């Protein structure tokens, strides 16, 4: 599999480790940087990984930073990217099975190299289940397609969750304490 990988300075050490691991697993690695621990901004590296995946230059992407949070957000700004922050095996598996995630994000200050090795294997080997999950991915794509069209998005959300605009505006909101399963 061809994998694009990118990191900021906080994710550099884990990236260097994972590049070696991926190559040892016979994957082709497209290393988009950074190339050291000098402080850099992550958005460009992570968006470049996302673009590589969406363009078809890579089948999957991996973005790394200190926590992985910002890196996931940056990658997800690229239309067509479904980046998932996975600092454990369960979220890596669910990201692939249910969400067809195509970019994995991890925190280099959170995930030890041995666990990161397991996470990438899980992420790369787990197939997307499709089925009932496909409708949700279609909804996500449609939500993203509205861009800055707030009125269009509001109308679409109303078709998904009738009454959601009123609830969000504070009118017609329900007292969740009366619903079954609410915290007591």
Secondary structure by P-SEA (a helix, b strand, c coil): cbbbbbbcccaaaaaaaaaaaaaaacccccccccccccccccaaaaaaaaaaaaaccccbbbbbcccaaaaaaaaaccccccccccccaaaaaaacccccccbbbbbcccccaaaaaaaaaaaaacccccccaaaaaaaaaaaaaaccaaaaaaaaaaaaccaaaaaaaccccccccccccccc
